[in-house]
Amino acid sequence: PNEALQISDCWINYKGELEAYDFALNKLFQFDTTFTLKNIVKIPERYIMHSIYRIPKTENYIGYAGFGKRNKPKEASPYQIAFLNKKLAITKTTSLYDKKYQGIEWPVLRDNFFQYNDTLRFFKYMDNYVYTVINSSLQKRYKVEYKSHSLPDNFVEETMDENYSLLKEPSKNRKDLESKRALYNDYAFFDGSLWLEGDKYLVFGSTERNKYRFYSFIDKQSSQEIFSAKSLHETKRYKLQLFPFGYFDNASNSYVGAAFGDQIKDLLYKDSKFHNELTFNSDSFYIMTVKFKK
């Protein structure tokens, strides 16, 4: 009876405890600091959230629903954002939209939230802004812009209006998907694939017009780009293309990545001495920690 079916989100709350959201069963699994299950919250009403996160230092949560067609409108209005109490009952909704767009086929991110200290950031696909969750509202905190071909601020609304018939129809094959992707092929945009924020720096992922992905390092004090690159390399000692970062430790100013053993072999330069010095188990994950000198 305590088994999960489909976990879509998990996080460590302000008490240092693990929580995991099962959107298929509409349940929240709560564990103590030893990862022992202590409670299951059965959500009181049926809804589908793409992403849920606990608001720091509170007993409340926030959920992102996108344009999900399975969610009942609140007070006659479909919503993208819902604020939830400790039992995950909806107390307030925002980012409302016209009913005709409910169920429209639009990309969503794997993760919509990032916790920086006691602050919670929110972002969504094809949106230039990064928001801060304050009480039961969202406030714009950053705007991501590019030197050329930057996505217009009102891109989502205008694109849906102009291409409503195409987007409303479910994709039946690869050709349908490619037609929808072509709507934003001419733009560079923050794609939400990575957002790592510390006291001094920001690192985030973007997609360029030719669809390659790159990462930007930003100085928070000046809001200026330090550099952008498709990949990072250590060329002196390890001679290695660095693993994609997945975590940032603000206390030590270190970035952390993970990769399978067989992936590491592909990331090592041909003349790297670690080909002979290290044995990588192809089925095991390896953790890499990177600390920049600056």
Residue pairs with C-beta under 8 A, 6 or more apart in sequence:
2 29
2 37
2 40
4 20
4 22
4 25
4 27
4 29
5 22
5 24
5 25
6 22
6 23
6 24
6 25
7 20
7 21
7 22
8 21
8 22
8 23
8 49
8 50
8 51
8 52
9 20
9 21
9 23
9 51
9 52
9 53
9 111
10 18
10 19
10 20
10 21
11 18
11 19
11 53
11 54
11 115
12 18
12 19
13 19
13 54
14 54
14 56
14 57
14 118
15 33
16 33
17 30
17 31
17 32
17 33
18 30
18 31
18 35
19 28
19 29
19 30
19 31
19 54
20 28
20 29
20 31
21 27
21 28
21 29
21 49
21 52
22 28
22 29
23 48
23 49
23 50
23 52
26 42
26 43
26 46
26 47
27 40
27 41
27 42
27 43
28 40
28 41
28 43
28 52
28 88
29 37
29 39
29 40
30 37
30 38
30 39
30 40
30 41
31 37
31 38
32 38
41 86
41 87
41 88
43 87
43 88
43 89
44 87
44 88
44 89
45 72
45 89
45 90
46 70
46 72
47 63
47 65
47 68
47 70
47 71
47 72
47 82
47 90
48 65
48 68
48 70
48 71
49 63
49 64
49 65
49 68
49 82
50 64
50 65
50 66
50 68
50 108
50 109
50 112
51 63
51 64
51 109
51 111
51 112
51 113
52 61
52 62
52 63
52 64
52 84
52 88
53 61
53 62
53 63
53 112
53 113
53 115
53 120
54 60
54 61
55 61
55 62
55 120
55 133
56 115
56 117
56 118
56 119
56 120
57 118
59 85
59 86
60 83
60 84
60 85
60 86
60 91
61 83
61 84
61 85
61 86
61 88
62 81
62 82
62 83
62 84
62 113
62 120
62 122
62 133
63 81
63 82
63 83
63 84
64 80
64 81
64 108
64 112
64 113
64 122
64 124
65 71
65 79
65 80
65 81
65 82
66 80
66 106
66 108
66 124
67 78
67 80
67 97
67 101
67 102
67 103
67 104
67 106
68 102
68 103
69 102
69 103
71 78
71 79
71 102
73 79
73 99
73 102
74 82
74 90
74 93
75 93
77 93
77 96
77 97
77 99
78 96
78 97
78 98
78 99
78 101
78 102
79 93
79 94
79 95
79 96
79 97
80 94
80 95
80 96
80 97
80 124
81 93
81 94
81 95
81 122
81 138
82 90
82 92
82 93
83 90
83 91
83 92
83 93
83 94
83 136
84 90
84 91
85 91
91 136
92 136
94 136
94 137
94 138
95 138
100 164
101 160
103 168
104 160
104 164
104 167
104 168
105 167
105 168
105 169
105 170
105 171
105 180
106 125
106 126
106 156
106 160
106 167
107 125
107 126
108 124
108 125
109 123
109 124
109 125
109 192
109 193
110 192
111 192
112 122
112 123
112 124
112 192
113 120
113 121
113 122
113 133
114 120
114 121
114 123
114 195
114 196
114 197
115 121
116 197
116 198
116 250
117 250
119 132
119 133
120 132
120 133
121 130
121 131
121 132
121 133
121 141
121 195
121 197
122 130
122 131
122 132
122 133
122 138
123 129
123 130
123 131
123 190
123 192
123 195
124 192
125 191
125 192
126 151
126 155
126 156
126 184
126 189
127 156
127 190
128 143
128 144
128 145
128 150
128 151
128 153
128 189
128 190
129 140
129 141
129 142
129 143
129 144
129 153
130 140
130 141
130 142
130 143
130 144
130 190
130 195
131 138
131 139
131 140
131 141
132 138
132 139
132 140
132 141
142 202
144 189
144 190
144 204
144 206
146 188
146 189
146 206
148 188
149 186
149 187
149 188
149 209
150 187
150 188
150 189
151 184
151 187
151 188
151 189
152 158
155 184
155 187
159 167
159 183
159 184
160 167
163 183
166 179
166 180
166 183
167 180
169 176
171 177
171 180
185 209
185 211
186 209
187 209
188 206
188 207
188 208
188 209
189 206
189 207
190 204
190 205
190 206
191 205
191 206
191 207
191 213
192 205
193 205
193 207
193 213
194 203
194 204
194 205
194 215
194 244
194 245
194 246
195 202
195 203
195 204
195 205
196 202
196 203
196 204
196 245
196 247
196 248
196 255
197 203
197 220
197 248
198 248
198 250
198 253
199 220
199 250
200 219
200 220
200 221
200 253
201 217
201 218
201 219
201 220
201 226
202 216
202 217
202 218
202 220
203 215
203 216
203 217
203 218
203 245
203 248
203 255
204 215
204 216
204 218
205 213
205 214
205 215
206 213
206 214
206 215
206 216
206 228
207 213
208 214
212 230
213 230
214 228
214 229
214 230
215 228
215 229
215 230
215 232
215 245
216 225
216 227
216 228
217 225
217 226
217 227
217 228
218 224
218 225
218 226
219 225
219 226
231 241
231 242
232 241
232 242
232 290
233 240
233 241
233 242
234 240
234 242
235 269
238 268
238 272
238 274
239 268
239 269
239 271
239 272
239 273
239 274
240 264
240 267
240 268
240 269
240 272
240 274
241 267
241 268
242 257
242 267
242 288
242 290
243 257
243 258
243 259
243 263
243 264
243 267
243 288
244 257
244 259
245 255
245 256
245 257
245 290
246 256
246 257
246 258
247 255
247 256
248 254
248 255
248 256
249 255
249 256
252 291
253 291
253 292
254 289
254 290
254 291
255 289
255 290
255 291
255 292
256 287
256 288
256 289
256 290
257 287
257 288
257 290
258 285
258 286
258 287
258 288
259 267
259 285
259 286
259 288
260 282
260 283
260 284
260 285
260 286
261 280
261 281
261 282
261 283
261 284
261 286
262 280
262 282
264 280
264 286
265 275
265 280
268 274
268 275
280 286
